[in-house]
Amino acid sequence: MILYPIARGADGAAVHIDAWERGQVVTCFGCEEELIGRLPHDGIKPTAHFAHKADTTCGGETALHKAAKAAIMHAHAARSLQFISWECPRCWRCLHRTDLRELTLCEEARPCDGVVSDVLGLEVHGDPRVAIEVVVTHDVEVETLVRYRALGIDVFSLRPTWGLIGDVVRGADVLHVSHRSGNLDKASCEGCQQVLREKEEWELRARKQRDDAWWGAWGEAWRYVAAEVYTQGEELRLLQEAQRRREQLWWTAWERVWPQIGKHLLDAWWIAWRGSWLKIAAQHVAPYRWQRAWQEVWNSIGQQHAEEETRRAREREDEDRRFQLRRRTWWETWSRVWTDIGQRESGLKAAWRPICRNCRGDLTQDHRCP
């Protein structure tokens, strides 16, 4: 059973249950059957309402549609309904108002051929300005919105409930609707202006991020190229330095070896060297063969010198190791002797006893050095 807060009076106007008096005849907006008014003290129902009699076929949808239109007309005629409020369909932030006080509302009016408005608001000169479409089951058709837009009429849709209709009839001055079609002024909407400002800020941030990303990528690529160039230059410098070091070591070794060769060898060596030289020149006529033979001899000399230097370095390391071992043994022996002398001089031991010269232990009859 549907509980109705309003019903149609005998004069066709909407009657709220709070203003209903016992004995007053009211009917349903949908099926036009007589309704029964029930107050809280009539039974267990906590809320006053109108209801159908038993065995009714009224679905309630048509009644809700007609009751919404009748409530709007009744509230506007009573000067209680003054504005309709709606959210901006662009930004969904600002709440706008349309003044109904200077408009004349008409029910079931025709602004043009093929269009019937549930509630149409006319200006003083009779031009349609506002259309309120009550939506219960079916939304406003697209063709109807196109015709409204061609006429320059602002279209609002209302999805009514019985509670909303009851509030309108009781004297609510603002009716909340949804904007469907019409001309919207962005300059007068603070929300739209805020959206535009946020969009501009977002575009600026996005542009700045793109620029920063571009410069970052360019800087990274430039640093990579610079690192590659620096690495190649560093590798070349290290190779050149290693080459100079090898040449310096080679010349140093040769300058040290050459006087020894001239000092320790007799003239026979020079004769043998000259014979070897002439033999090499006779066998290797081609320049590259001669150079190869010379390089082999030169490498042999360098290898012998390197082996000699390695042997001498190893001998020096062994000598240093033996010296460190002797020095550590000497210090250990001296610290032990110095401790014994200090103990005897300080009187820590009861009597003087002889000490072995080798292990520095007490010298007894059965003493054995460890």
C-alpha positions in Angstrom: 0.0 0.0 0.0 1.3 3.5 -1.0 1.3 6.2 1.6 0.5 9.6 0.0 1.4 12.8 1.8 -0.8 14.9 -0.5 -4.0 14.4 -2.4 -6.3 16.4 -4.8 -8.9 18.6 -3.1 -12.3 19.4 -4.3 -11.0 22.5 -6.2 -8.2 20.5 -7.9 -5.5 22.0 -5.7 -3.0 19.8 -3.7 -3.9 19.2 -0.1 -1.3 18.1 2.4 -2.2 15.7 5.1 -1.2 18.3 7.7 -3.8 20.7 6.4 -6.5 18.0 5.9 -9.6 18.1 8.0 -11.8 15.3 8.9 -14.8 15.0 6.5 -12.9 16.7 3.6 -13.1 14.8 0.4 -9.8 14.2 -1.4 -9.0 12.1 -4.4 -5.9 10.4 -5.9 -4.0 12.3 -8.6 -3.5 9.1 -10.6 -6.8 7.1 -10.5 -9.0 9.9 -9.2 -10.5 7.6 -6.6 -11.3 8.8 -3.2 -8.6 8.6 -0.6 -8.8 8.1 3.1 -6.9 10.4 5.5 -5.3 8.6 8.4 -3.9 10.5 11.3 -1.4 9.1 13.9 -4.0 8.7 16.6 -6.3 6.6 14.3 -4.2 3.5 14.6 -0.7 2.2 14.9 0.7 4.1 11.9 3.2 6.6 13.2 2.9 9.0 10.2 -0.1 10.8 8.9 -0.9 10.0 5.3 -3.6 9.4 2.7 -4.3 5.9 1.4 -6.5 4.1 -1.0 -9.4 2.0 0.1 -9.0 -1.8 -0.2 -8.8 -3.6 -3.6 -7.4 -0.7 -5.6 -5.5 -1.0 -8.9 -3.6 2.3 -8.7 0.1 1.8 -9.3 1.3 5.1 -7.9 3.5 6.2 -10.8 0.9 8.3 -12.5 -0.2 9.7 -9.2 3.4 10.7 -8.3 3.8 12.4 -11.7 0.6 14.4 -11.5 1.1 15.1 -7.8 4.5 16.6 -8.5 3.1 19.0 -11.1 0.2 19.9 -8.9 2.6 20.6 -5.9 4.8 22.9 -8.0 1.8 24.8 -9.3 0.2 25.0 -5.8 3.5 26.2 -4.1 4.1 28.8 -6.8 0.6 30.1 -6.6 1.0 30.4 -2.8 4.2 32.4 -3.3 6.1 29.8 -1.2 8.2 28.3 -4.1 10.5 31.1 -5.2 13.6 29.4 -6.7 14.8 26.2 -8.4 18.4 25.2 -7.6 20.6 23.0 -9.8 24.2 22.0 -10.0 26.4 23.2 -12.9 26.5 20.4 -15.4 30.0 21.5 -16.5 31.9 21.6 -13.2 29.5 19.9 -10.8 30.7 22.2 -8.1 28.6 25.3 -8.0 24.9 25.4 -7.1 23.0 27.8 -9.3 19.5 29.3 -8.8 16.7 30.3 -11.2 14.2 32.9 -9.9 10.6 31.8 -10.4 9.0 34.9 -8.8 8.8 36.9 -12.0 7.6 33.9 -14.1 4.2 32.6 -14.8 4.0 28.8 -14.5 1.6 26.9 -16.8 0.9 23.2 -16.6 0.7 21.0 -19.7 1.7 23.9 -22.0 3.0 23.7 -25.6 6.0 25.9 -26.3 6.1 24.5 -29.9 4.6 21.8 -32.1 5.3 18.3 -30.8 6.4 19.3 -27.3 4.2 19.3 -24.2 5.9 20.7 -21.1 4.9 19.4 -17.7 5.5 22.9 -16.2 6.4 25.8 -18.4 7.6 29.2 -17.0 6.6 32.2 -19.1 8.1 35.7 -18.8 6.1 38.9 -18.6 5.9 39.2 -22.4 4.7 35.6 -22.7 8.0 34.1 -24.0 8.9 30.7 -22.6 12.0 30.7 -20.5 12.0 27.6 -18.2 10.6 24.1 -18.6 10.4 21.6 -15.7 10.0 18.0 -16.8 8.9 15.5 -14.1 10.7 12.2 -14.7 9.3 9.2 -12.9 9.9 6.2 -15.3 11.0 7.6 -18.6 13.7 10.3 -19.1 13.3 13.3 -21.4 13.8 12.3 -25.0 16.7 13.6 -27.0 14.5 15.1 -29.7 12.6 17.1 -27.1 15.8 18.5 -25.7 16.9 19.5 -29.2 13.6 21.4 -29.8 14.0 23.1 -26.4 17.5 24.1 -27.2 16.4 25.5 -30.6 13.9 27.7 -28.7 16.4 28.8 -26.1 14.5 27.4 -23.2 16.3 26.1 -20.1 15.2 22.6 -19.4 15.2 21.1 -15.9 14.3 17.5 -14.9 12.8 16.6 -11.5 12.8 13.1 -10.1 10.1 13.4 -7.5 9.5 11.5 -4.3 6.5 11.7 -2.0 8.7 13.2 0.7 10.0 15.9 -1.7 6.4 16.7 -2.9 5.2 17.0 0.7 8.0 19.4 1.5 7.1 21.6 -1.5 3.4 21.7 -0.6 4.3 22.6 3.1 6.2 25.7 2.0 9.7 24.9 0.8 11.1 27.9 -1.1 13.7 26.1 -3.1 13.2 23.1 -5.4 16.3 21.0 -6.3 16.3 19.9 -9.9 18.8 18.7 -12.6 19.9 20.9 -15.5 19.4 19.2 -18.8 19.7 21.8 -21.5 20.1 25.5 -21.9 22.7 28.3 -22.3 25.3 28.3 -19.5 27.5 31.3 -18.9 30.9 30.1 -17.8 31.9 33.6 -16.7 29.1 33.7 -14.0 30.0 30.2 -12.7 32.7 30.2 -10.1 33.1 26.5 -10.3 33.7 26.6 -14.1 36.2 29.4 -13.6 37.9 27.3 -11.0 37.9 24.3 -13.4 39.4 26.5 -16.1 42.1 27.8 -13.7 42.9 24.2 -12.6 43.0 23.1 -16.2 45.4 26.0 -17.1 47.6 25.1 -14.0 47.5 21.5 -15.0 48.6 22.4 -18.6 51.4 24.6 -17.2 52.6 21.8 -14.9 52.4 19.2 -17.7 54.3 21.6 -20.0 56.9 22.2 -17.3 57.2 18.5 -16.6 57.6 17.8 -20.4 60.3 20.5 -20.6 62.0 19.2 -17.5 61.9 15.7 -18.8 63.3 16.8 -22.1 66.1 18.8 -20.5 66.7 15.9 -18.1 67.0 13.5 -21.0 69.2 15.9 -23.0 71.4 16.4 -19.9 71.6 12.7 -19.3 72.6 12.0 -22.9 75.1 14.9 -22.8 76.6 13.5 -19.6 76.8 10.0 -21.1 78.6 11.4 -24.2 81.0 13.4 -22.0 81.6 10.3 -19.8 82.3 8.2 -22.9 84.7 10.8 -24.3 86.4 11.2 -20.9 86.7 7.4 -20.6 88.2 7.1 -24.0 90.6 9.9 -23.3 91.5 8.5 -20.0 92.1 5.1 -21.5 94.3 6.6 -24.2 96.2 8.6 -21.5 96.7 5.5 -19.4 97.9 3.5 -22.5 100.3 6.3 -23.4 101.5 6.6 -19.8 102.1 2.8 -19.6 104.0 2.9 -22.9 106.2 5.7 -21.6 106.8 3.8 -18.4 107.8 0.7 -20.3 110.1 2.7 -22.5 111.6 4.4 -19.5 112.1 1.0 -17.7 113.6 -0.4 -20.8 116.1 2.4 -21.3 117.0 2.3 -17.6 117.6 -1.4 -17.7 119.6 -1.0 -20.9 121.8 1.7 -19.5 122.5 -0.4 -16.4 123.2 -3.6 -18.4 125.3 -2.0 -21.2 128.2 -0.8 -19.0 128.3 -4.3 -17.4 128.6 -5.9 -20.8 131.4 -3.5 -21.8 133.1 -4.0 -18.5 133.1 -7.8 -18.1 133.5 -8.9 -21.7 136.7 -8.7 -23.7 137.3 -7.6 -27.3 136.5 -11.2 -28.3 132.9 -10.5 -27.4 132.8 -7.6 -29.8 134.3 -9.8 -32.5 131.7 -12.5 -31.8 129.0 -9.9 -31.7 130.1 -8.5 -35.1 130.2 -12.0 -36.6 126.7 -12.7 -35.3 125.6 -9.4 -36.7 127.0 -10.1 -40.1 125.5 -13.6 -40.0 122.1 -12.2 -39.2 122.4 -9.6 -41.9 123.4 -12.3 -44.4 120.6 -14.6 -43.5 117.9 -12.0 -43.3 118.2 -9.7 -46.3 114.7 -8.4 -46.1 114.3 -5.5 -43.6 111.4 -7.0 -41.8 113.3 -10.3 -41.2 116.3 -8.3 -40.0 114.1 -6.4 -37.6 112.4 -9.6 -36.4 115.8 -11.2 -35.6 116.9 -8.0 -33.8 113.7 -7.9 -31.8 114.2 -11.6 -30.7 117.8 -10.9 -29.6 116.6 -7.8 -27.8 113.8 -9.6 -26.1 116.2 -12.3 -24.9 118.5 -9.7 -23.4 115.5 -8.0 -21.7 114.2 -11.3 -20.4 117.5 -12.3 -18.9 117.7 -8.9 -17.2 114.2 -9.2 -15.9 115.0 -12.7 -14.4 118.1 -11.3 -12.8 116.2 -8.4 -11.3 113.5 -10.7 -10.0 116.1 -12.9 -8.3 117.7 -9.9 -6.7 114.4 -8.6 -5.5 113.6 -12.0 -3.9 116.9 -12.1 -2.2 116.4 -8.6 -0.8 112.9 -9.6 0.5 114.4 -12.7 2.2 117.2 -10.6 3.8 114.6 -8.1 5.1 112.5 -11.0 6.5 115.5 -12.5 8.3 116.4 -9.1 9.7 112.9 -8.6 11.1 112.9 -12.0 12.6 116.2 -11.4 14.4 115.0 -8.0 15.6 111.7 -9.5 17.0 113.7 -12.3 18.7 116.0 -9.8 20.2 113.2 -7.7 21.6 111.4 -10.6 23.1 114.6 -11.9 24.8 115.4 -8.4 26.1 111.8 -7.9 27.5 112.0 -11.2 29.3 115.4 -10.4 30.8 114.4 -6.9 31.7 111.3 -8.3 33.6 113.5 -10.7 35.6 115.9 -8.0 36.5 113.1 -5.7 37.6 111.6 -8.5 39.8 114.9 -9.2 41.5 115.6 -5.5 42.0 112.2 -4.8 43.4 112.4 -7.7 45.8 109.4 -9.6 44.5 111.3 -12.9 44.7 112.3 -14.1 48.1 116.0 -14.9 47.4 118.4 -14.6 44.5 118.6 -17.6 42.3 120.8 -18.2 39.3 119.3 -17.9 35.8 120.1 -19.9 32.7 121.7 -17.8 30.0 119.9 -19.6 27.2 116.2 -19.7 28.3 116.5 -17.3 31.3 114.8 -19.9 33.6 115.8 -20.8 37.1 119.0 -22.8 37.0 118.6 -25.9 39.1 120.3 -29.3 39.3 117.8 -31.0 36.9 117.3 -27.9 34.6 116.8 -28.6 31.0 116.4 -25.8 28.4 113.1 -26.1 26.5 
